């Protein structure tokens, strides 16, 4: 008989790539994960994994079983959602929020949720949008506020297997520059507001993040390759460095509500679109999704554009 827990582990392996990554994400030892997957292979009666040294790959039978596991786990989530319909929104709710939104919204969001649903127990986990789908699929999170960048084509990124999302709000990205730059930061004459600062030090997020990728692509679209003197993920810190004349940075509206003196913000043709992501659960979303979206919109600054539900 196939074991549901072991199917979850196989699916996690398909998404995360290594047994070590699965073990780390689910707080197991690698040997425990390997043992459970070996039991699954024995019960399936066919090889599911191909081992080559420390690397493991799914066999065709293993990949096919993962597809079935996705359907089984989605149906289970649908059943849970239907059971929750009509019930009071209560109990633990594990919320993933990307860092800049967590700093700006988390406290107000928790207050709003507790006021509307006194028996709800919201827990906040700061998580990068790139890591949120895996955390949702693994059951570590119930909901996640994620984002993607839109340079004008209006196309969202490809859907993640087993994950659905609802758009919530959109921000314009802005170029933060010193109001009175030092001679070393004098911008070059150019109509393009980004290209003008091609010779200035840039304050970039950590490589590999969505934020870093969006800024480098923005600069490439303006005809130059950008490297950074400063690596900063916190937008408040980045704005402080801009005000001190250390360089220029790209920041979202949510983090630029009260910019420090000496900073000029120029709107860019780049937007950050935020969504609430959750495990696929049939046509009816879990009541907690509606509760989270309502509280989020209640917490947002009024000047931020909201998306239709």
FIFI-168177 format. One record per residue (C-alpha): residue number from 1; residue in three letters; x negated, y negated, z. Coordinates in steps of 0.02 Angstrom, whole numbers, plus 50000, padded with zeros to 5 digits. Example, Ala and Ser with C-alpha at 12.3 -4.5 7.8 and 13.67 -1.06 7.14 Angstrom:
+-----+-----+-------+-------+-------+
|   n | res |     x |     y |     z |
+-----+-----+-------+-------+-------+
|   1 | ALA | 49385 | 50225 | 50390 |
|   2 | SER | 49316 | 50053 | 50357 |
+-----+-----+-------+-------+-------+
***
This chain:
+-----+-----+-------+-------+-------+
|   n | res |     x |     y |     z |
+-----+-----+-------+-------+-------+
|   1 | UNK | 50000 | 50000 | 50000 |
|   2 | UNK | 49935 | 49828 | 49955 |
|   3 | UNK | 49905 | 49714 | 50104 |
|   4 | UNK | 49965 | 49533 | 50094 |
|   5 | UNK | 49818 | 49467 | 50196 |
|   6 | UNK | 49695 | 49556 | 50083 |
|   7 | UNK | 49782 | 49487 | 49929 |
|   8 | UNK | 49758 | 49312 | 50001 |
|   9 | UNK | 49573 | 49347 | 50021 |
|  10 | UNK | 49560 | 49407 | 49841 |
|  11 | UNK | 49648 | 49251 | 49780 |
|  12 | UNK | 49531 | 49142 | 49884 |
|  13 | UNK | 49382 | 49232 | 49807 |
|  14 | UNK | 49450 | 49195 | 49633 |
|  15 | UNK | 49463 | 49009 | 49674 |
|  16 | UNK | 49308 | 48985 | 49783 |
|  17 | UNK | 49187 | 49098 | 49688 |
|  18 | UNK | 49089 | 49179 | 49829 |
|  19 | UNK | 49124 | 49285 | 49982 |
|  20 | UNK | 49023 | 49164 | 50087 |
|  21 | UNK | 49135 | 49019 | 50032 |
|  22 | UNK | 49292 | 49119 | 50074 |
|  23 | UNK | 49222 | 49165 | 50244 |
|  24 | UNK | 49172 | 48986 | 50282 |
|  25 | UNK | 49341 | 48915 | 50230 |
|  26 | UNK | 49442 | 49041 | 50330 |
|  27 | UNK | 49326 | 49052 | 50482 |
|  28 | UNK | 49283 | 49236 | 50454 |
|  29 | UNK | 49114 | 49319 | 50442 |
|  30 | UNK | 49060 | 49368 | 50266 |
|  31 | UNK | 49053 | 49549 | 50321 |
|  32 | UNK | 49235 | 49542 | 50379 |
|  33 | UNK | 49289 | 49471 | 50211 |
|  34 | UNK | 49190 | 49604 | 50118 |
|  35 | UNK | 49266 | 49741 | 50225 |
|  36 | UNK | 49443 | 49682 | 50192 |
|  37 | UNK | 49412 | 49669 | 50004 |
|  38 | UNK | 49339 | 49845 | 50005 |
|  39 | UNK | 49496 | 49908 | 50089 |
|  40 | UNK | 49600 | 49820 | 49957 |
|  41 | UNK | 49499 | 49906 | 49820 |
|  42 | UNK | 49524 | 50074 | 49904 |
|  43 | UNK | 49712 | 50048 | 49916 |
|  44 | UNK | 49722 | 49984 | 49737 |
|  45 | UNK | 49631 | 50138 | 49673 |
|  46 | UNK | 49531 | 50040 | 49544 |
|  47 | UNK | 49375 | 49930 | 49552 |
|  48 | UNK | 49424 | 49748 | 49584 |
|  49 | UNK | 49250 | 49674 | 49606 |
|  50 | UNK | 49085 | 49687 | 49514 |
|  51 | UNK | 48934 | 49661 | 49626 |
|  52 | UNK | 48766 | 49603 | 49559 |
|  53 | UNK | 48645 | 49567 | 49700 |
|  54 | UNK | 48728 | 49434 | 49807 |
|  55 | UNK | 48852 | 49382 | 49673 |
|  56 | UNK | 49027 | 49452 | 49654 |
|  57 | UNK | 49142 | 49438 | 49504 |
|  58 | UNK | 49320 | 49497 | 49476 |
|  59 | UNK | 49346 | 49644 | 49359 |
|  60 | UNK | 49489 | 49630 | 49233 |
|  61 | UNK | 49596 | 49730 | 49355 |
|  62 | UNK | 49547 | 49611 | 49495 |
|  63 | UNK | 49591 | 49458 | 49391 |
|  64 | UNK | 49758 | 49536 | 49346 |
|  65 | UNK | 49795 | 49573 | 49529 |
|  66 | UNK | 49757 | 49391 | 49572 |
|  67 | UNK | 49890 | 49336 | 49447 |
|  68 | UNK | 50016 | 49449 | 49534 |
|  69 | UNK | 49957 | 49386 | 49704 |
|  70 | UNK | 49992 | 49207 | 49650 |
|  71 | UNK | 50171 | 49255 | 49609 |
|  72 | UNK | 50195 | 49354 | 49770 |
|  73 | UNK | 50127 | 49215 | 49880 |
|  74 | UNK | 50229 | 49083 | 49789 |
|  75 | UNK | 50387 | 49186 | 49815 |
|  76 | UNK | 50344 | 49202 | 50000 |
|  77 | UNK | 50324 | 49013 | 50011 |
|  78 | UNK | 50491 | 48991 | 49924 |
|  79 | UNK | 50574 | 49104 | 50052 |
|  80 | UNK | 50499 | 49002 | 50194 |
|  81 | UNK | 50561 | 48842 | 50114 |
|  82 | UNK | 50738 | 48906 | 50094 |
|  83 | UNK | 50739 | 48964 | 50275 |
|  84 | UNK | 50682 | 48790 | 50328 |
|  85 | UNK | 50822 | 48700 | 50232 |
|  86 | UNK | 50948 | 48624 | 50350 |
|  87 | UNK | 50839 | 48652 | 50502 |
|  88 | UNK | 50770 | 48512 | 50607 |
|  89 | UNK | 50597 | 48458 | 50552 |
|  90 | UNK | 50495 | 48517 | 50700 |
|  91 | UNK | 50335 | 48607 | 50750 |
|  92 | UNK | 50156 | 48588 | 50686 |
|  93 | UNK | 50129 | 48499 | 50520 |
|  94 | UNK | 49948 | 48503 | 50457 |
|  95 | UNK | 49915 | 48350 | 50351 |
|  96 | UNK | 49764 | 48324 | 50240 |
|  97 | UNK | 49726 | 48142 | 50197 |
|  98 | UNK | 49583 | 48077 | 50092 |
|  99 | UNK | 49461 | 47971 | 50193 |
| 100 | UNK | 49502 | 47793 | 50137 |
| 101 | UNK | 49689 | 47824 | 50157 |
| 102 | UNK | 49660 | 47905 | 50326 |
| 103 | UNK | 49574 | 47748 | 50389 |
| 104 | UNK | 49709 | 47633 | 50323 |
| 105 | UNK | 49867 | 47736 | 50352 |
| 106 | UNK | 49843 | 47882 | 50473 |
| 107 | UNK | 49889 | 47794 | 50635 |
| 108 | UNK | 50044 | 47710 | 50563 |
| 109 | UNK | 50094 | 47870 | 50476 |
| 110 | UNK | 50090 | 47970 | 50637 |
| 111 | UNK | 50190 | 47838 | 50729 |
| 112 | UNK | 50322 | 47837 | 50592 |
| 113 | UNK | 50334 | 48028 | 50588 |
| 114 | UNK | 50349 | 48044 | 50777 |
| 115 | UNK | 50481 | 47907 | 50784 |
| 116 | UNK | 50588 | 47991 | 50651 |
| 117 | UNK | 50554 | 48172 | 50705 |
| 118 | UNK | 50516 | 48182 | 50892 |
| 119 | UNK | 50491 | 48371 | 50887 |
| 120 | UNK | 50367 | 48365 | 50744 |
| 121 | UNK | 50183 | 48393 | 50787 |
| 122 | UNK | 50080 | 48313 | 50646 |
| 123 | UNK | 49895 | 48354 | 50640 |
| 124 | UNK | 49780 | 48252 | 50528 |
| 125 | UNK | 49631 | 48324 | 50435 |
| 126 | UNK | 49522 | 48206 | 50334 |
| 127 | UNK | 49487 | 48297 | 50170 |
| 128 | UNK | 49416 | 48252 | 50000 |
| 129 | UNK | 49546 | 48272 | 49860 |
| 130 | UNK | 49432 | 48399 | 49775 |
| 131 | UNK | 49443 | 48513 | 49927 |
| 132 | UNK | 49629 | 48493 | 49961 |
| 133 | UNK | 49697 | 48626 | 49839 |
| 134 | UNK | 49591 | 48764 | 49915 |
| 135 | UNK | 49641 | 48711 | 50091 |
| 136 | UNK | 49825 | 48713 | 50041 |
| 137 | UNK | 49815 | 48883 | 49958 |
| 138 | UNK | 49724 | 48955 | 50109 |
| 139 | UNK | 49861 | 48892 | 50226 |
| 140 | UNK | 49741 | 48775 | 50317 |
| 141 | UNK | 49850 | 48627 | 50267 |
| 142 | UNK | 50037 | 48610 | 50241 |
| 143 | UNK | 50030 | 48447 | 50142 |
| 144 | UNK | 49890 | 48341 | 50072 |
| 145 | UNK | 49881 | 48162 | 50012 |
| 146 | UNK | 49766 | 48169 | 49861 |
| 147 | UNK | 49724 | 48051 | 49719 |
| 148 | UNK | 49658 | 48041 | 49542 |
| 149 | UNK | 49594 | 47898 | 49435 |
| 150 | UNK | 49685 | 47833 | 49282 |
| 151 | UNK | 49590 | 47724 | 49159 |
| 152 | UNK | 49743 | 47690 | 49054 |
| 153 | UNK | 49788 | 47853 | 48966 |
| 154 | UNK | 49918 | 47894 | 49099 |
| 155 | UNK | 49874 | 48079 | 49097 |
| 156 | UNK | 49860 | 48167 | 49265 |
| 157 | UNK | 49725 | 48300 | 49288 |
| 158 | UNK | 49769 | 48483 | 49250 |
| 159 | UNK | 49884 | 48562 | 49378 |
| 160 | UNK | 49803 | 48671 | 49511 |
| 161 | UNK | 49866 | 48852 | 49519 |
| 162 | UNK | 49995 | 48874 | 49656 |
| 163 | UNK | 50001 | 48686 | 49694 |
| 164 | UNK | 50134 | 48557 | 49657 |
| 165 | UNK | 50129 | 48370 | 49687 |
| 166 | UNK | 50239 | 48217 | 49698 |
| 167 | UNK | 50176 | 48042 | 49651 |
| 168 | UNK | 50187 | 47917 | 49793 |
| 169 | UNK | 50093 | 47755 | 49758 |
| 170 | UNK | 49970 | 47674 | 49638 |
| 171 | UNK | 49829 | 47551 | 49672 |
| 172 | UNK | 49726 | 47444 | 49558 |
| 173 | UNK | 49538 | 47463 | 49577 |
| 174 | UNK | 49438 | 47302 | 49598 |
| 175 | UNK | 49259 | 47252 | 49570 |
| 176 | UNK | 49189 | 47175 | 49729 |
| 177 | UNK | 49048 | 47051 | 49699 |
| 178 | UNK | 48962 | 46918 | 49805 |
| 179 | UNK | 49048 | 46748 | 49788 |
| 180 | UNK | 48880 | 46659 | 49789 |
| 181 | UNK | 48755 | 46791 | 49729 |
| 182 | UNK | 48570 | 46775 | 49766 |
| 183 | UNK | 48457 | 46745 | 49615 |
| 184 | UNK | 48416 | 46930 | 49606 |
| 185 | UNK | 48600 | 46968 | 49583 |
| 186 | UNK | 48641 | 46832 | 49455 |
| 187 | UNK | 48763 | 46910 | 49330 |
| 188 | UNK | 48721 | 46909 | 49145 |
| 189 | UNK | 48837 | 46809 | 49030 |
| 190 | UNK | 48967 | 46931 | 48966 |
| 191 | UNK | 49156 | 46934 | 48948 |
| 192 | UNK | 49164 | 47111 | 49016 |
| 193 | UNK | 49176 | 47092 | 49206 |
| 194 | UNK | 49088 | 47259 | 49234 |
| 195 | UNK | 48949 | 47237 | 49106 |
| 196 | UNK | 48907 | 47066 | 49179 |
| 197 | UNK | 48837 | 47154 | 49332 |
| 198 | UNK | 48740 | 47290 | 49241 |
| 199 | UNK | 48574 | 47227 | 49312 |
| 200 | UNK | 48635 | 47213 | 49492 |
| 201 | UNK | 48614 | 47349 | 49624 |
| 202 | UNK | 48772 | 47454 | 49630 |
| 203 | UNK | 48845 | 47527 | 49790 |
| 204 | UNK | 48908 | 47699 | 49739 |
| 205 | UNK | 48998 | 47839 | 49830 |
| 206 | UNK | 48915 | 48009 | 49852 |
| 207 | UNK | 48881 | 48100 | 49687 |
| 208 | UNK | 49003 | 48240 | 49654 |
| 209 | UNK | 49153 | 48148 | 49725 |
| 210 | UNK | 49299 | 48086 | 49618 |
| 211 | UNK | 49257 | 47908 | 49669 |
| 212 | UNK | 49077 | 47921 | 49607 |
| 213 | UNK | 49132 | 47998 | 49442 |
| 214 | UNK | 49261 | 47861 | 49412 |
| 215 | UNK | 49136 | 47720 | 49439 |
| 216 | UNK | 49001 | 47798 | 49329 |
| 217 | UNK | 49128 | 47825 | 49190 |
| 218 | UNK | 49190 | 47646 | 49208 |
| 219 | UNK | 49012 | 47582 | 49183 |
| 220 | UNK | 48981 | 47700 | 49037 |
| 221 | UNK | 49139 | 47631 | 48955 |
| 222 | UNK | 49059 | 47458 | 48973 |
| 223 | UNK | 48903 | 47518 | 48884 |
| 224 | UNK | 48776 | 47554 | 49021 |
| 225 | UNK | 48720 | 47690 | 49140 |
| 226 | UNK | 48733 | 47644 | 49323 |
| 227 | UNK | 48623 | 47706 | 49462 |
| 228 | UNK | 48633 | 47650 | 49642 |
| 229 | UNK | 48521 | 47579 | 49774 |
| 230 | UNK | 48652 | 47618 | 49906 |
| 231 | UNK | 48757 | 47776 | 49932 |
| 232 | UNK | 48910 | 47732 | 50036 |
| 233 | UNK | 49077 | 47823 | 50047 |
| 234 | UNK | 49162 | 47704 | 50168 |
| 235 | UNK | 49240 | 47558 | 50073 |
| 236 | UNK | 49236 | 47441 | 50224 |
| 237 | UNK | 49048 | 47468 | 50236 |
| 238 | UNK | 49030 | 47442 | 50048 |
| 239 | UNK | 49124 | 47276 | 50059 |
| 240 | UNK | 49012 | 47221 | 50202 |
| 241 | UNK | 48859 | 47257 | 50097 |
| 242 | UNK | 48933 | 47159 | 49952 |
| 243 | UNK | 48966 | 47009 | 50066 |
| 244 | UNK | 48786 | 47021 | 50126 |
| 245 | UNK | 48725 | 47008 | 49947 |
| 246 | UNK | 48662 | 47188 | 49937 |
| 247 | UNK | 48750 | 47232 | 49775 |
| 248 | UNK | 48920 | 47261 | 49694 |
| 249 | UNK | 49051 | 47396 | 49719 |
| 250 | UNK | 49218 | 47460 | 49656 |
| 251 | UNK | 49354 | 47470 | 49788 |
| 252 | UNK | 49541 | 47512 | 49790 |
| 253 | UNK | 49679 | 47393 | 49844 |
| 254 | UNK | 49712 | 47496 | 50000 |
| 255 | UNK | 49536 | 47460 | 50064 |
| 256 | UNK | 49532 | 47279 | 50006 |
| 257 | UNK | 49678 | 47206 | 50103 |
| 258 | UNK | 49562 | 47095 | 50209 |
| 259 | UNK | 49397 | 47076 | 50117 |
| 260 | UNK | 49254 | 46992 | 50210 |
| 261 | UNK | 49213 | 46810 | 50175 |
| 262 | UNK | 49093 | 46788 | 50032 |
| 263 | UNK | 49170 | 46926 | 49926 |
| 264 | UNK | 49258 | 46905 | 49760 |
| 265 | UNK | 49378 | 47041 | 49698 |
| 266 | UNK | 49408 | 47058 | 49511 |
| 267 | UNK | 49548 | 47174 | 49449 |
| 268 | UNK | 49489 | 47316 | 49337 |
| 269 | UNK | 49578 | 47423 | 49204 |
| 270 | UNK | 49569 | 47570 | 49322 |
| 271 | UNK | 49700 | 47633 | 49443 |
| 272 | UNK | 49700 | 47759 | 49582 |
| 273 | UNK | 49860 | 47861 | 49588 |
| 274 | UNK | 49901 | 47950 | 49751 |
| 275 | UNK | 50008 | 48106 | 49764 |
| 276 | UNK | 50074 | 48220 | 49900 |
| 277 | UNK | 50018 | 48397 | 49859 |
| 278 | UNK | 50092 | 48556 | 49931 |
| 279 | UNK | 50102 | 48741 | 49896 |
| 280 | UNK | 50222 | 48785 | 49756 |
| 281 | UNK | 50386 | 48833 | 49837 |
| 282 | UNK | 50522 | 48845 | 49705 |
| 283 | UNK | 50635 | 48702 | 49651 |
| 284 | UNK | 50674 | 48642 | 49827 |
| 285 | UNK | 50530 | 48560 | 49919 |
| 286 | UNK | 50507 | 48595 | 50103 |
| 287 | UNK | 50595 | 48464 | 50213 |
| 288 | UNK | 50426 | 48414 | 50284 |
| 289 | UNK | 50377 | 48349 | 50111 |
| 290 | UNK | 50521 | 48227 | 50113 |
| 291 | UNK | 50481 | 48177 | 50292 |
| 292 | UNK | 50299 | 48146 | 50249 |
| 293 | UNK | 50338 | 48043 | 50093 |
| 294 | UNK | 50467 | 47937 | 50185 |
| 295 | UNK | 50344 | 47902 | 50327 |
| 296 | UNK | 50205 | 47864 | 50204 |
| 297 | UNK | 50310 | 47737 | 50108 |
| 298 | UNK | 50362 | 47659 | 50274 |
| 299 | UNK | 50178 | 47637 | 50318 |
| 300 | UNK | 50111 | 47572 | 50152 |
| 301 | UNK | 50073 | 47386 | 50131 |
| 302 | UNK | 50220 | 47308 | 50037 |
| 303 | UNK | 50109 | 47245 | 49895 |
| 304 | UNK | 50059 | 47419 | 49840 |
| 305 | UNK | 50158 | 47488 | 49695 |
| 306 | UNK | 50263 | 47642 | 49738 |
| 307 | UNK | 50302 | 47783 | 49619 |
| 308 | UNK | 50475 | 47855 | 49588 |
| 309 | UNK | 50511 | 48017 | 49679 |
+-----+-----+-------+-------+-------+
***
